[in-house]
C-alpha cells in the first residue's frame, strides 16, 4: 500500500510538473544570446538592451555592451506614440475625449494654413495619422523648434494641408504633439504628469519619464546610455541633437520598464492586478482604419514576417534606436533598445536582429545577410579613398589635359567637366534625394545618420568643384589666347 501510494505521488508529481513546464513560456536563452552577440559584433553595435515577454510574464531580459543593463535608460523616440495613444484612449474611456470630435473642440486655437480643412480634423485622424498634414506641407524638422506643447500647436498655423482629413495616411510627428496637448486640456494635468500618474506608475515603470525636449531628457536621466552615430562602420560617441519631442518621441525608458508595457499590450490591457486600458480600446489601438490604404493604427503598425502577424512600432533619433514588436498569436512581446543609430544600421542590423528573434520565438532558424554594417563601412571607406585619389590625380594632370585638349571643341569637353561637379550636386540635393514616404529631414539629421556618405561626397565634391572649375578656366583662357592671335 505504501509503495502504491509513493508511486501514485511520484506519478502525480511528474504529471503536474510536466504540465507546469509546458504551461510556462519557453525561450532558448542560449540561442537568443548567441544571436545578439554575433549580430552586435558583425554590426558594430556598442550597446543593446533586450526584453521578451509572453502573456503576463517576462521570459528573458538582458543588457549587452559596456555598462548596459536592463535598467539603463534610452530614448525610445517614436515608440512614445504608443504611450500617447494609450493616454488618449484612457481619457476616451473616461468620457473626457471623443474620438470623432473635431480637435478645435478641445483646442480652439488649433488651425492650419487652411482653416476650413483644419476644422474637420478629429482626434481619431490624429491618432491614425490621417489628419491631412505631412512633412511636405510643414517640414517641422527644418523649422525652429518649439519649447512647449502649446507652442507646438500654435506653430501649425502655417502648415499646408496635403490631403483632406481622413482620406490619406501621412506619418507626421506633430499629429502626436497635438494629441499631447489634448491630453493636457482634457485631464487638466501637464502631459508628463498625466503619463506618470496613469501609465508609468500603474505599470511599475519606475525609470521611465516623459519630456518636452531632448535637452530636458539628457538633464533629467540618471542612467542614460551614451548614444552613438556610425562612420565607416565605426561607432562614435555623440549626444542626442537638440529638438522638440513631446507626444511624438519624448520618452526615456528601460528594457525592464518596457517589458511591463508589452505585458499590458498582450494581456488585454492588464499588468499584474492593474488594468490600464480595456481590451476593446486596446483592440482599436491595434487596428488600422478602414477605407484607407494604411497599416498604421493608433501608435502601432500592423505587419507580417514570414507569415507571422506582428504589431509593432520603431523609434529613431540621431543616436538612438528603439523597437517594440507584439506577436498577437502567441501573446509574445519584444523590446530592443539601442544606443546607436545610422542608415546602414537600419538597412543591415536592426531588422536582422528583430527578425532573428521572431524566428527563434516561432521555432524557425534565423537567417543572416552577407552585408553587415562593418562591410558597408569598409565599402564606403574604399569609395572615399579611391575617389579622393582619382580626384587628386586628375588635378595633377591638368597641364597635360590642357595641352591635349587645346583644340578640342568645348562642347565635346563639357560632359566630362560637368561630371566633376556631380558629387557636389548630390551633396546639395541630399535632403530631397533622401525624402521618402513624404518625410522631410534636416541636414543635421542626415549628416548624423550617414556621416561617411557626407564625408565621401564632401571630399570628392570639393575636389571635383576645384577640378571642374580649373578646367573651365583653363579652357576659357586658351580660347582667349587663340582669339588674340587672330589678325
C-alpha positions in Angstrom: 0.0 0.0 0.0 2.8 2.4 0.9 4.6 1.6 -2.3 1.5 2.2 -4.3 0.9 5.5 -2.6 4.6 6.5 -3.3 4.2 5.5 -6.9 1.0 7.5 -7.1 2.6 10.6 -5.6 5.5 10.3 -7.9 3.3 9.9 -11.0 1.2 12.9 -9.8 4.3 15.0 -9.2 5.8 14.2 -12.6 2.4 14.8 -14.3 1.8 18.2 -12.5 5.5 19.2 -13.0 5.2 18.4 -16.7 2.1 20.4 -17.0 3.7 23.3 -15.2 6.7 23.2 -17.5 4.7 23.0 -20.7 2.4 25.8 -19.5 5.4 28.1 -18.9 6.6 30.1 -21.9 9.8 28.9 -23.3 12.7 30.8 -24.9 16.0 29.3 -26.0 18.2 31.5 -23.9 21.5 30.3 -25.4 20.1 30.8 -29.0 18.9 34.3 -28.2 22.2 35.2 -26.5 24.2 33.8 -29.4 22.1 35.7 -32.0 22.6 39.0 -30.1 26.3 38.6 -29.5 27.0 37.6 -33.1 25.0 40.5 -34.6 26.5 43.0 -32.2 30.0 42.1 -33.3 29.2 42.0 -37.0 27.1 45.1 -37.0 29.4 47.1 -34.6 26.6 47.8 -32.1 28.0 49.4 -28.9 25.1 48.7 -26.7 21.7 47.0 -26.6 19.0 46.2 -24.0 16.5 43.4 -24.7 13.4 42.1 -23.0 11.0 39.4 -24.2 7.6 38.8 -22.7 4.8 36.2 -23.1 1.4 36.7 -21.6 1.8 38.2 -18.2 5.5 37.2 -17.7 8.9 38.5 -18.6 10.7 35.4 -20.0 14.0 37.0 -21.0 15.8 40.3 -20.4 19.5 41.2 -20.8 21.7 44.1 -21.4 24.6 43.9 -23.8 27.7 46.2 -24.2 29.8 48.1 -21.7 27.7 49.2 -18.7 24.4 48.4 -20.4 21.8 46.7 -18.2 18.0 46.2 -18.5 17.8 49.3 -16.1 19.9 51.5 -18.5 17.8 54.4 -19.9 17.4 55.0 -23.6 15.5 57.5 -25.7 12.6 55.4 -27.2 11.8 58.0 -29.8 8.7 57.4 -31.8 7.7 54.3 -29.7 6.5 57.1 -27.4 3.5 57.5 -29.8 2.1 54.2 -28.4 2.0 55.8 -24.9 0.4 59.0 -26.2 -2.3 56.9 -27.9 -2.8 54.9 -24.7 -3.2 58.2 -22.7 -5.8 59.4 -25.2 -7.8 56.2 -25.1 -7.8 56.2 -21.3 -9.5 59.6 -21.5 -11.9 58.3 -24.2 -12.9 55.6 -21.8 -13.3 58.2 -19.0 -15.7 60.2 -21.3 -13.3 63.2 -21.4 -12.4 62.8 -25.1 -14.5 61.7 -28.1 -12.5 60.2 -31.0 -14.7 61.8 -33.7 -15.0 65.2 -32.2 -13.0 68.0 -34.0 -9.7 68.9 -32.4 -10.8 72.5 -32.2 -13.5 71.5 -29.6 -10.6 70.8 -27.2 -8.1 73.3 -28.7 -9.9 76.3 -30.1 -6.6 77.9 -31.2 -5.7 74.9 -33.3 -5.6 75.7 -37.0 -3.6 75.4 -40.2 -3.0 77.5 -43.3 -6.4 76.2 -44.5 -8.7 76.9 -41.6 -11.7 75.2 -43.1 -9.9 71.9 -43.5 -8.3 72.2 -40.1 -11.8 72.5 -38.5 -12.6 69.0 -39.9 -9.6 67.2 -38.2 -10.7 64.9 -35.4 -8.9 63.2 -32.6 -9.2 59.9 -34.5 -7.5 61.5 -37.5 -4.5 62.5 -35.4 -4.2 59.0 -33.9 -4.4 57.3 -37.2 -2.0 59.8 -38.9 -4.8 60.7 -41.4 -5.1 64.4 -40.4 -4.1 65.6 -43.9 -0.9 67.2 -42.5 2.5 66.0 -43.6 6.2 67.0 -43.6 5.9 68.1 -47.2 3.4 70.8 -46.1 5.2 71.6 -42.8 8.8 70.4 -42.7 9.0 70.6 -38.9 12.5 69.2 -38.5 13.8 72.1 -40.7 12.0 74.8 -38.8 12.6 76.5 -35.4 11.8 74.0 -32.7 9.0 74.9 -30.2 9.8 74.9 -26.5 6.4 73.8 -25.2 3.5 71.6 -26.2 1.2 74.6 -26.5 3.8 76.2 -28.8 3.8 73.1 -31.0 0.1 73.5 -31.6 0.4 77.2 -32.4 3.3 76.5 -34.9 0.9 74.6 -37.1 -0.9 77.8 -38.2 1.4 77.9 -41.2 1.1 74.2 -42.0 -0.2 73.5 -45.5 -2.7 70.6 -45.8 -1.6 67.9 -48.3 -4.9 66.0 -48.3 -8.4 66.2 -46.9 -8.7 64.9 -43.3 -9.5 61.2 -43.1 -8.6 60.4 -46.7 -4.9 59.6 -46.7 -2.1 58.3 -44.4 0.8 60.7 -43.8 3.3 60.0 -40.9 3.6 63.3 -39.2 5.2 63.8 -35.8 3.2 67.0 -34.9 0.0 65.0 -35.0 1.0 63.4 -31.7 2.3 66.7 -30.4 -1.3 68.0 -30.8 -2.6 64.8 -29.1 -0.3 65.5 -26.1 -1.9 69.0 -25.8 -5.4 67.5 -25.9 -4.4 65.1 -23.1 -3.4 68.2 -21.1 -6.6 70.1 -21.7 -8.9 67.1 -21.2 -7.2 65.9 -18.0 -6.2 69.2 -16.5 -2.7 68.0 -16.0 0.7 68.5 -17.7 1.3 65.7 -20.2 4.3 64.3 -18.4 2.4 64.3 -15.1 -0.6 62.5 -16.6 1.6 59.8 -18.0 3.4 59.4 -14.7 0.2 59.0 -12.8 -1.9 57.0 -15.2 0.6 54.9 -17.2 4.1 54.7 -15.7 3.1 54.3 -12.0 0.4 51.7 -12.7 2.8 49.7 -14.9 5.6 49.9 -12.4 7.8 51.7 -14.9 10.0 53.3 -12.3 12.8 54.5 -14.5 10.6 56.0 -17.3 9.6 59.6 -17.8 8.4 62.0 -20.5 10.0 65.3 -21.6 9.3 68.1 -24.0 12.8 68.4 -25.5 15.8 66.2 -25.8 17.9 68.6 -23.7 15.5 68.1 -20.8 15.9 64.3 -21.1 19.6 64.5 -21.0 19.5 66.7 -17.9 17.0 64.5 -16.1 18.1 61.0 -16.9 20.1 59.3 -14.1 21.5 56.4 -16.2 21.2 57.4 -19.8 23.1 55.1 -22.2 25.7 57.0 -24.2 24.4 57.5 -27.8 26.5 56.8 -30.9 26.5 57.6 -34.6 28.4 55.4 -37.1 31.1 56.5 -39.6 32.7 53.9 -41.9 31.4 51.1 -39.7 32.9 52.6 -36.5 30.5 53.7 -33.7 31.4 57.2 -32.4 30.0 58.5 -29.1 27.7 61.5 -29.5 24.9 63.2 -27.6 21.4 63.4 -29.0 20.7 66.6 -31.0 18.5 69.3 -29.6 14.9 69.3 -30.6 11.2 69.1 -29.6 9.9 65.6 -28.8 6.8 65.8 -26.6 3.9 63.5 -27.6 5.7 62.0 -30.6 9.1 61.0 -29.2 9.8 62.4 -25.8 10.1 59.3 -23.6 13.1 57.9 -21.8 12.7 54.3 -20.6 14.5 51.0 -19.9 14.1 47.4 -21.3 12.8 46.3 -17.9 10.1 49.0 -17.8 9.2 48.5 -21.4 8.6 44.8 -20.7 5.8 45.8 -18.3 4.2 47.9 -21.1 4.4 45.0 -23.5 2.7 42.7 -21.0 -0.2 45.2 -20.8 -0.4 45.2 -24.6 -0.6 41.4 -24.9 -2.6 40.8 -21.7 -5.8 42.6 -22.5 -4.5 45.9 -21.1 -3.6 44.5 -17.7 -0.3 44.3 -15.8 -0.5 42.4 -12.5 -3.6 43.5 -10.7 -3.8 46.8 -12.6 -5.8 47.4 -15.8 -4.6 50.5 -17.7 -7.0 50.1 -20.7 -9.9 47.9 -21.7 -9.5 45.0 -24.2 -11.9 46.8 -26.6 -9.8 50.0 -26.6 -6.6 48.0 -27.0 -8.0 46.2 -30.0 -9.0 49.5 -31.6 -5.5 50.9 -31.0 -4.1 47.8 -32.8 -6.5 48.1 -35.8 -5.8 50.3 -38.8 -8.8 52.4 -40.1 -11.0 51.0 -42.8 -11.2 52.5 -46.3 -7.7 53.9 -46.4 -4.5 52.3 -47.7 -2.6 52.2 -44.5 -1.3 49.7 -41.9 -1.0 52.4 -39.2 -3.4 52.1 -36.3 -3.1 54.2 -33.2 0.5 54.4 -32.3 1.1 50.9 -33.7 1.6 49.4 -37.2 0.3 46.0 -38.3 2.7 43.9 -40.3 3.8 40.4 -41.0 7.1 38.5 -41.0 7.3 35.0 -42.7 3.6 34.5 -42.2 3.6 35.6 -38.6 1.3 38.6 -37.9 3.0 41.4 -35.9 2.0 44.7 -34.3 5.0 47.0 -33.9 6.5 50.4 -33.8 10.0 51.6 -34.0 11.7 54.9 -32.9 14.5 56.8 -34.5 16.6 59.6 -33.2 20.0 60.7 -34.3 22.0 58.4 -31.9 19.3 56.1 -30.5 17.0 53.4 -32.0 14.1 51.5 -30.3 11.8 48.8 -31.5 8.8 47.1 -30.0 7.1 44.1 -31.5 4.0 42.2 -30.5 3.2 38.7 -31.7 -0.6 38.5 -31.1 -0.9 34.8 -32.0 1.4 33.8 -29.1 1.0 36.8 -26.9 4.7 37.5 -27.0 6.4 40.9 -27.0 9.9 42.1 -27.8 11.6 45.3 -27.0 15.0 46.3 -28.3 16.7 49.5 -27.2 20.0 50.6 -28.9 22.4 53.3 -28.1 23.3 53.8 -31.7 21.7 54.9 -35.0 22.8 55.1 -38.6 21.4 54.5 -42.0 23.4 51.3 -42.5 22.3 50.0 -39.1 18.7 50.4 -40.3 19.4 48.6 -43.5 21.5 45.7 -42.2 21.4 45.4 -38.5 18.2 46.3 -36.7 15.9 44.3 -39.0 18.3 41.3 -38.8 18.1 41.2 -35.1 14.4 41.8 -34.8 13.6 39.1 -37.5 16.1 36.7 -35.9 14.3 37.0 -32.6 10.9 36.4 -34.2 12.3 33.4 -35.9 13.6 32.0 -32.6 10.3 32.6 -30.8 8.3 30.9 -33.6 10.5 27.9 -34.0 12.5 28.9 -37.0 16.2 29.2 -37.6 17.4 32.8 -38.1 19.0 33.7 -41.4 21.8 36.2 -41.9 22.7 38.6 -44.7 26.2 38.7 -46.2 26.2 42.5 -45.9 26.9 43.9 -42.5 27.5 47.4 -41.1 31.2 46.6 -41.0 31.3 45.5 -44.6 29.3 48.5 -45.7 31.6 50.8 -43.8 34.6 49.3 -45.5 33.0 49.7 -48.9 32.3 53.4 -48.3 35.8 53.9 -47.0 37.2 52.4 -50.2 35.0 54.6 -52.3 36.0 57.7 -50.3 39.7 56.9 -50.6 39.7 55.9 -54.2 37.5 58.9 -55.1 40.0 61.3 -53.4 43.0 59.6 -55.1 41.4 59.8 -58.5 40.4 63.5 -58.0 43.9 64.5 -56.9 45.4 62.6 -59.8 43.1 64.4 -62.2 44.2 67.8 -60.6 47.9 66.9 -61.0 47.3 66.1 -64.7 45.6 69.4 -65.5 48.6 70.7 -67.5 48.6 67.5 -69.6 44.8 67.8 -70.1 45.2 71.4 -71.2 47.8 70.6 -73.8 45.8 67.6 -75.1 42.5 69.4 -75.5 43.6 72.9 -76.5 42.0 72.4 -79.9 39.0 70.2 -78.8 35.6 71.9 -79.1 34.2 72.9 -75.8 31.0 71.0 -76.3 33.0 67.8 -76.5 34.7 68.6 -73.2 31.6 69.7 -71.4 30.2 66.2 -70.3 33.5 65.3 -68.6 33.7 68.7 -67.0 30.1 68.6 -65.8 30.7 65.1 -64.3 33.3 66.6 -61.9 30.5 68.6 -60.3 28.2 65.7 -59.7 29.3 64.8 -56.1 28.8 68.4 -55.0 25.4 68.4 -56.6 24.4 65.2 -54.9 25.6 66.7 -51.6 23.4 69.8 -52.1 20.4 67.8 -53.2 20.7 65.1 -50.4 17.6 66.3 -48.4 15.5 65.9 -51.5 17.0 62.7 -52.7 16.6 61.0 -49.2 13.0 62.0 -48.8 10.7 59.0 -48.9 7.1 58.4 -47.9 6.7 62.2 -47.8 9.1 62.5 -44.9 11.4 65.6 -44.7 14.7 65.6 -42.7 17.0 68.4 -41.6 20.6 68.5 -42.9 21.9 67.7 -39.3 19.7 64.6 -39.1 21.0 63.4 -42.5 24.6 64.1 -41.6 24.3 62.2 -38.3 22.6 59.3 -39.9 25.2 58.8 -42.6 28.4 60.8 -41.8 30.5 58.6 -44.0 28.3 59.3 -47.1 28.7 63.0 -46.4 32.4 62.7 -46.0 32.7 60.8 -49.2 30.6 63.3 -51.2 32.2 66.2 -49.3 35.8 65.2 -50.2 35.0 64.2 -53.8 32.7 67.1 -54.2 35.2 69.8 -53.1 37.9 68.2 -55.2 35.5 67.9 -58.1 34.5 71.5 -58.0 38.1 72.6 -58.0 38.9 70.2 -60.8 35.9 71.2 -63.0 36.3 75.0 -62.3 40.0 74.7 -63.2 39.2 73.0 -66.5 36.7 75.7 -67.4 39.1 78.5 -66.6 41.9 76.8 -68.5 39.7 76.2 -71.5 38.4 79.8 -71.4 42.0 81.1 -71.0 43.2 79.1 -74.0 40.3 80.3 -76.1 41.1 83.9 -75.4 44.8 83.3 -76.5 43.6 81.8 -79.7 41.4 84.8 -80.4 44.2 87.3 -79.5 46.5 85.8 -82.2 43.9 86.1 -85.0 44.7 89.0 -87.5 
